Amino acid sequence: MKEISDNILSVKQFTETIEMLVKKRDCTYIDALTLYAEENEVEIETVASLVKNSHVLKAKLAAESEDNKTIKPQGSKLPL
């Protein structure tokens, strides 16, 4: 098992890496997080702790999950 510090130095870099995976592979954020864990031999719990510290990823995961009806909306949403 690789150490996360070998691959990612900060939550900001982790967030940028996940954003790049989403665009590059045209996948969802949850899929990108799973792919990242598999490709880098990192436990999903480690990925979860990095997501927990990234307000950007947490917000995007929540919005994606609400859109997919995976979770209930957390309040009202303004129309775009």
C-alpha positions in Angstrom: 0.0 0.0 0.0 1.4 3.4 -1.0 1.4 6.3 1.4 -0.8 9.2 0.4 2.1 11.6 1.0 4.0 9.9 -1.9 1.4 11.1 -4.4 -0.4 14.1 -3.0 1.0 16.9 -0.8 -2.1 18.9 0.1 -5.8 18.9 0.0 -5.7 21.5 -2.7 -3.5 19.3 -5.0 -5.9 16.3 -4.2 -8.9 18.4 -5.2 -7.2 19.5 -8.5 -6.3 15.9 -9.3 -9.9 14.8 -8.8 -11.2 17.7 -10.9 -8.7 16.6 -13.6 -9.9 13.0 -13.5 -13.6 14.1 -13.8 -12.8 16.1 -16.9 -10.3 13.7 -18.5 -12.4 10.6 -18.0 -15.8 12.3 -18.2 -17.0 10.6 -15.0 -18.7 11.5 -11.8 -16.9 12.8 -8.8 -17.6 9.6 -6.8 -16.2 7.5 -9.8 -13.2 9.8 -9.9 -12.5 9.3 -6.2 -12.9 5.5 -6.5 -10.6 5.5 -9.6 -8.0 7.6 -7.7 -8.0 5.1 -4.8 -7.6 2.1 -7.0 -4.9 3.6 -9.3 -2.9 4.9 -6.4 -3.4 1.9 -4.1 -4.9 4.1 -1.4 -7.6 3.0 1.0 -11.0 4.6 0.4 -11.0 5.8 4.0 -7.9 7.9 3.3 -9.6 9.4 0.2 -12.7 10.1 2.4 -10.6 12.0 4.9 -9.1 14.2 2.2 -12.6 14.9 0.8 -13.8 15.8 4.3 -11.1 18.5 4.4 -12.0 19.8 0.9 -15.0 22.2 0.9 -14.9 22.2 -2.9 -15.1 18.5 -3.3 -17.7 18.1 -0.5 -20.0 20.7 -2.2 -19.6 19.1 -5.7 -20.2 15.6 -4.3 -23.3 16.8 -2.5 -24.7 18.7 -5.6 -24.0 15.6 -7.8 -25.7 13.3 -5.3 -28.7 15.6 -5.0 -29.0 15.7 -8.8 -28.8 11.9 -9.0 -31.3 11.7 -6.2 -28.7 9.7 -4.2 -29.3 12.0 -1.2 -32.1 14.3 -0.3 -31.6 18.0 -1.0 -30.3 20.0 2.0 -32.5 23.0 1.6 -33.8 25.0 -1.3 -31.8 25.5 -4.5 -31.7 28.6 -6.5 -32.5 28.1 -10.2 -29.5 28.7 -12.5 
